[in-house]
Amino acid sequence: MESISLENFRELQTAGVQVVDSRPTVLFSEKHIQGTIGISINGSFEYMANTIFEKAEKLILISLSERLSESFLRLEAEGFTDVVYFDISLWFEAGLDCSLVSRVAASSASRHLEKIVDVSNSEDWEVLHVKGVSNIPLVDIVKNPSKIGHGSVLYCGNGHKSMAAVSYLLTKNIITTDIMGGLSAMLVDSPDLEI
């Protein structure tokens, strides 16, 4: 796989080439390059990649070095054949601006009930969800980002799809918040929620 320079990365991103960041959600949320989309290799990686990115277009991959081969091979197996790698440490070392994702702890979920949206697949939502919370799956958000309002608080089963949704919406200038750990964490840390 081709590795690109910082200069080349900036040129490609300015030209509109999409960037997928496969690092864990916690690393992505704390420090990422503006305009990149976080789809953690630890989550439903293939589903999120197919939902958000176009296979026919060039894709820039950011990954932990120890998960790079796996990230690349899993994208390639899905039909993403024009993928180049960018080492994010080059960005950090250059002291360039980074973005972060707004997140709230699962234990505080009940304080945000009126703003919460479940971005899980509809099948998963039907099995288990927070009572009174609407479901707008990631695939529907990508088709129509305006379905999600500014200030919405997003969750899914364990926080991977919601991070993908939050970071995707940021590229559309819609600012939302992610619930850390998703429903799995809320079941443990927010026993007051009705499920």
N, C-alpha and C positions, 0 to 999 in steps of 0.2 A: 504494500500500500504506500502511496506517495505521501510524504510528509511535507507540509508547506511552511514557509517562513512567516514571520509576523507581518511583514510588508504585504506578502501575497494574501494572507488571511484578511487583512484590512481591505485590500482591493476587492477581493471576492465578496466579502460581506457587504461592502458599499454597493456592489453590483447586484445585490439581492439574493446571493446564494444562501440557502438556509443552513443553519448550524444546529446539530444535535449534540447535546452534552449528556453522555451516558453515566456520569459520575453519580454516586449515591445522592439521594434527595437532600440530606443534611449539608453536604458539601456544596451542592448547587445553590441551595437557598442562602447560604452564608456568603458566597462569593462566586459570581459568574459574569460573563461578558454580556452586556446589554444586547438584546435581540436574539440571544440563543435560547433554545428550547430544551428543558430538562426532561429527558425520558430515561430514568434510571435503569441500568442493566439488571438491577435486582427486582424490577417489577415486570409488568406485562410488556416487555420491551418490543417484541414484534408487533403486537396489537397497536401500541402507541405510535410506532414508526409508520406503520401502514395507514393509520388514521390521520396523521398530521403531515407527512411528507410525500412528495411526488417522486415515484421511482425513476421517472424519465429525466429528472433534473439532478444536477450536481449537488452533493451533500458534503458538508464539512463535519467531521467527527472529532469531538473532544471526549477524552476518556482517561481514566486512571491507566497508567502504563501496564499494570498487571492484568487489566481487563480489556486492553486494546484489541488483541487478536480475537477474543471472544466477541466483542462488540462488532468488529468488522465482519467476521464470519457470519454472525447472526443477521446483520443487515444484508450481506451478500446473498444469503440463503433466501431472503424475502424478495430478491430482485433489485436491490439497490446496488448498481454496478459501478456508478461513477462517484466513489467516495474517496475523499482525501482526509488526511489526519493533521490536526493542529495541536501542538503541545501547549496547553494553556499556561504552563509555567513561564513561557516566553512573554506572555501578556503581563503576568504578575511581576516578573523581573523588570519589565520596562516601566513599571509604576503607573500603568494606564488605569483609567477609571473602571470600577467594577460595580455591579448591581447586586441587590439582594432581594429576597422574596419575603413579604410580610407573612409571618406565621403566628398561630396561637396554639397554646397547649390544649390537648384534648380535655384536660380537667376544667377548662374554662368554656367549653362548647355551649353549655346551657345559657351563657350570657349573650350568645350570638344567634339564638334560635331563629329570630325573625329574618336574619340575613343568610342563613345556611342553605346551600344547594348541594345535593348529592350528585357527583359526576360519574358514578359507577355505571356499568352497562345496565340496561333496564332489567335484564334477567337477574342480576345480582341484587338490584334494588328491591325487586319483588320478594326475594328471599328474606332480606334483612335490611332495615333502614331505620333512621330516627323518625319517630312518629311526627307527622305534620310537616315534614321536610319534602320539598319537591325534588324530582329527578330530571336532570338535563345531562344525558350522557356526553362523554368527551366527543364522540363522533358528531353529535348535534351542535356542540359548541364550535367545532372546526368549520362546520357548514354555515353556521350563523352565529358569530361571536356576540352579536347584540342581544342574544337571549339572556346573557349574563350582565347584570348591572354593576356599575362601579360600587365597590365596597362589599360585594358579596363575599361570603366565607364558604370555601369549598372543601369537600371531603370525598373520599371514596373508601374502599375496603381497608387499605393500609397506607395510603398516602402517596402512591406513585402516580396514579392517573390524575389526582388533584394537583400535584406538582406540575405535571405536564400541562394541565388546563390553565393553571395560574401563569406559568411562563409563556404559554401560547397567547393568552389574553394580553399579557404585557406587550407583546409584539403588535397588538392592535390598540394599544393605549388604553386598555381597560384594566384598572388596578383592583385586584382581589386579594384575598388572604387564604392561606392554606392551614388546615387543621393538622397538626403534626401526628403522624401515625394513623390517621383516619379512624374509621369505625372500630377497628381492632383496639386502638388505644382508648377510644371513648367508652367502650364496653367495660374497660377496667377502671379508667380514671374519672368517668362521669356517670356514676351509678344512678344519679337523679334523672337522667334522660330516659324518656319512654321509647322503647324499641319495638 
